Amino acid sequence: MIGSERNLHIREMESGDEFVHWLAELLEHHPSHPGVDASVVDKHLVLTNEIGDWIGGVRYTLRGGVAHLLEIGIMPHERGQGHSFRLLTAF
């Protein structure tokens, strides 16, 4: 339904909900990239300034086609400038 208006909702789920089992089954039976190695790989995105100094970054894992955001960090003197949003957008 590309281009059509749909009433979609995003909400937080409790860990005991049936969704956890539904998602696990979906990923097990319908991997995003069949034949892709399902081992967990640590990945990083880094935000640097114009001279290459680190401002912040994220650490995430990638397994098959599923990414898990683990950590996000921004230097204290750089906070409040939208850097976390930039990193989350890139993620």
Number of C-alpha atoms within 10 A of each C-alpha: 5 5 5 5 7 8 4 5 5 5 5 5 10 9 9 8 9 10 12 13 11 11 11 11 12 12 13 10 10 10 15 13 11 11 8 11 10 14 10 14 11 13 14 14 14 15 17 11 9 6 6 8 9 13 17 20 20 20 16 17 16 15 14 18 13 13 15 14 14 12 10 16 16 18 11 9 8 12 13 10 9 9 18 19 11 12 18 13 8 10 14
